[in-house]
């Protein structure tokens, strides 16, 4: 092998073989899927999110219409927070079989204060 001036007179093959190589990590748990998304809610306080090739609808609340938000998604839930204040506006449990994921921070029911 021919020595190389830029490698302190060492052959390129020797320099390559002396470099540590990346190897797979062992003994670690598999990392989950995490995702951040900046968005603005629509005029009804809703947003859509694409996950696993499907569009899902998230109703945050009409009181939050047109707010800029940050959505944190992992394998089991999506949390939506106000971008300016950091206040958590909603939490949604992921159900891949449904296209609408209800806000878990609010009690279910059509009218506020009603007892269905």
Secondary structure in CASP SS format (residue, H / E / C, confidence):
PFRMAT SS
TARGET T0000
AUTHOR 0000-0000-0000
METHOD secondary structure of the structure
MODEL  1
X C 1.00
X C 1.00
X C 1.00
X E 1.00
X H 1.00
X H 1.00
X H 1.00
X C 1.00
X C 1.00
X E 1.00
X C 1.00
X H 1.00
X H 1.00
X H 1.00
X H 1.00
X H 1.00
X H 1.00
X H 1.00
X C 1.00
X C 1.00
X C 1.00
X C 1.00
X C 1.00
X C 1.00
X C 1.00
X C 1.00
X C 1.00
X C 1.00
X C 1.00
X C 1.00
X C 1.00
X C 1.00
X C 1.00
X C 1.00
X E 1.00
X E 1.00
X E 1.00
X E 1.00
X E 1.00
X E 1.00
X C 1.00
X C 1.00
X C 1.00
X C 1.00
X C 1.00
X E 1.00
X E 1.00
X E 1.00
X E 1.00
X E 1.00
X E 1.00
X C 1.00
X C 1.00
X E 1.00
X E 1.00
X E 1.00
X E 1.00
X E 1.00
X E 1.00
X C 1.00
X C 1.00
X H 1.00
X H 1.00
X H 1.00
X C 1.00
X C 1.00
X C 1.00
X E 1.00
X E 1.00
X E 1.00
X E 1.00
X E 1.00
X E 1.00
X C 1.00
X C 1.00
X C 1.00
X E 1.00
X E 1.00
X E 1.00
X E 1.00
X E 1.00
X E 1.00
X C 1.00
X C 1.00
X C 1.00
X C 1.00
X C 1.00
X E 1.00
X E 1.00
X E 1.00
X E 1.00
X E 1.00
X E 1.00
X C 1.00
X C 1.00
X C 1.00
X C 1.00
X C 1.00
X C 1.00
X E 1.00
X E 1.00
X C 1.00
X C 1.00
X C 1.00
X C 1.00
X C 1.00
X C 1.00
X C 1.00
X C 1.00
X C 1.00
X C 1.00
X C 1.00
X C 1.00
X C 1.00
X C 1.00
X C 1.00
END
